[in-house]
Amino acid sequence: MTIAKIVGTDIFHAAALLWVAGFGHLVQGNVDLHAMAWLLLGSVPGIWVASRFTLRLPQDALRLGLAGVLALSGIKLLNVPQSSYVIAVGVGLGLTAFLVWLGVQSRGREPQRTDSPRADPAGGDGDGLRGDAAFEARAEPDLADTRR
């Protein structure tokens, strides 16, 4: 199973549980709306940033990262003695590995000049994720042009 399907399935499952459980707690009056607003304010940028990097990271790195998060969560749930230190070291190692990867990626890119004909070979918007729709439209022949 690809990492995109794993993440997509996990997000769908979490969203379904969130709506059902959230509605039940809202009806019972157990929801702190002020805390909910702050959680949403912090999670939306986090989701945006994570979704941008998820597409660029290799699948093996993502799998290792997900395994690390699950392992650290399990350590905390089991109340392992000194678990706070173990989690701090694990998060520190993960962030260090991510920063090293970012550094390697940024050094590996050749700076593109705007006056170069190769400045934008894919015709995209520069995010490296997918091509520009206008470029794709220009690449496909128009039906009206084939009749001439």
C-alpha positions as CSV (number, residue, x, y, z in Angstrom):
1,M,0.0,0.0,0.0
2,T,1.4,3.4,-0.9
3,I,2.0,6.0,1.7
4,A,-0.6,8.3,0.1
5,K,-3.3,5.6,0.6
6,I,-2.1,4.9,4.1
7,V,-2.3,8.6,5.1
8,G,-5.5,9.2,3.2
9,T,-7.2,6.2,4.9
10,D,-5.9,7.3,8.3
11,I,-7.2,10.9,7.8
12,F,-10.6,9.6,6.6
13,H,-10.9,7.3,9.6
14,A,-9.9,10.1,12.0
15,A,-12.4,12.6,10.4
16,A,-15.2,10.1,10.7
17,L,-14.5,9.4,14.4
18,L,-14.0,13.1,15.0
19,W,-17.5,14.0,13.7
20,V,-19.3,11.3,15.6
21,A,-17.5,11.8,18.9
22,G,-17.5,15.6,18.6
23,F,-21.2,15.8,17.9
24,G,-21.9,13.6,20.9
25,H,-19.8,15.7,23.2
26,L,-21.3,18.9,21.8
27,V,-24.8,17.7,22.6
28,Q,-23.8,16.8,26.1
29,G,-22.2,20.2,26.6
30,N,-18.7,18.8,27.2
31,V,-17.0,21.0,24.5
32,D,-14.9,24.0,25.4
33,L,-15.4,26.1,22.3
34,H,-12.6,28.5,23.2
35,A,-10.1,25.6,23.4
36,M,-11.6,24.2,20.2
37,A,-10.9,27.5,18.4
38,W,-7.3,27.5,19.5
39,L,-6.8,23.8,18.4
40,L,-8.2,24.6,15.0
41,L,-6.1,27.7,14.7
42,G,-2.9,25.6,15.3
43,S,-3.9,22.5,13.4
44,V,-4.8,24.1,10.1
45,P,-1.3,25.5,9.4
46,G,0.2,22.3,10.7
47,I,-1.8,20.3,8.2
48,W,-0.9,22.6,5.4
49,V,2.9,22.4,6.1
50,A,2.8,18.6,6.6
51,S,0.9,18.1,3.4
52,R,3.5,20.0,1.5
53,F,6.4,18.0,2.8
54,T,4.5,14.6,2.6
55,L,4.5,14.8,-1.1
56,R,8.3,15.5,-1.3
57,L,9.6,13.1,1.3
58,P,10.6,9.6,0.3
59,Q,8.1,6.9,1.3
60,D,10.7,5.1,3.5
61,A,11.3,8.2,5.5
62,L,7.6,8.8,6.0
63,R,7.1,5.2,7.1
64,L,10.0,5.5,9.6
65,G,8.5,8.8,10.8
66,L,5.1,7.3,11.3
67,A,6.6,4.3,13.1
68,G,8.5,6.7,15.4
69,V,5.4,8.7,16.3
70,L,3.5,5.5,17.1
71,A,6.4,4.2,19.2
72,L,6.7,7.4,21.1
73,S,3.0,7.5,21.7
74,G,3.0,4.0,23.0
75,I,5.9,4.8,25.4
76,K,3.8,7.7,26.8
77,L,0.6,5.6,27.0
78,L,2.4,2.8,28.9
79,N,3.8,5.3,31.5
80,V,7.3,4.1,31.0
81,P,9.6,5.6,33.7
82,Q,11.4,8.7,32.5
83,S,9.2,8.6,29.3
84,S,9.4,12.4,29.0
85,Y,13.2,12.2,28.4
86,V,12.8,9.3,25.9
87,I,10.1,11.3,24.0
88,A,12.2,14.5,24.0
89,V,15.2,12.6,22.6
90,G,13.0,10.9,20.0
91,V,11.5,14.2,18.9
92,G,14.9,15.8,18.8
93,L,16.4,13.1,16.7
94,G,13.4,13.2,14.3
95,L,13.6,17.0,13.9
96,T,17.4,16.8,13.4
97,A,17.0,14.2,10.7
98,F,14.3,16.3,9.0
99,L,16.5,19.4,9.1
100,V,19.4,17.5,7.6
101,W,17.1,16.3,4.9
102,L,16.0,19.8,4.2
103,G,19.6,21.0,4.0
104,V,20.6,18.2,1.6
105,Q,17.6,19.0,-0.6
106,S,18.3,22.7,-0.7
107,R,22.0,22.2,-1.6
108,G,21.0,19.7,-4.3
109,R,18.9,22.2,-6.2
110,E,20.5,24.3,-8.8
111,P,19.4,28.0,-8.6
112,Q,17.3,28.8,-11.7
113,R,17.7,32.0,-13.5
114,T,14.7,33.8,-14.8
115,D,16.4,34.6,-18.2
116,S,17.3,31.0,-18.8
117,P,15.1,29.1,-21.3
118,R,15.3,26.1,-18.8
119,A,14.0,28.2,-15.9
120,D,10.7,26.4,-15.8
121,P,10.9,23.3,-17.9
122,A,7.6,21.8,-16.6
123,G,5.6,24.9,-17.0
124,G,4.6,24.7,-13.4
125,D,4.2,27.3,-10.7
126,G,7.5,26.4,-9.1
127,D,6.3,24.3,-6.2
128,G,7.5,21.1,-7.8
129,L,4.3,19.3,-7.2
130,R,2.4,19.3,-10.4
131,G,2.3,21.1,-13.7
132,D,0.5,24.3,-14.5
133,A,-3.0,23.8,-16.0
134,A,-2.3,26.5,-18.6
135,F,0.8,24.6,-19.7
136,E,-1.2,21.3,-20.0
137,A,-3.9,23.1,-22.0
138,R,-1.2,24.4,-24.4
139,A,0.4,21.0,-24.7
140,E,-2.8,19.3,-26.0
141,P,-3.9,20.1,-29.5
142,D,-7.1,21.9,-29.9
143,L,-9.8,20.1,-31.9
144,A,-10.4,23.3,-33.9
145,D,-6.8,23.3,-35.0
146,T,-6.9,19.7,-36.3
147,R,-9.7,20.5,-38.7
148,R,-7.8,23.2,-40.5
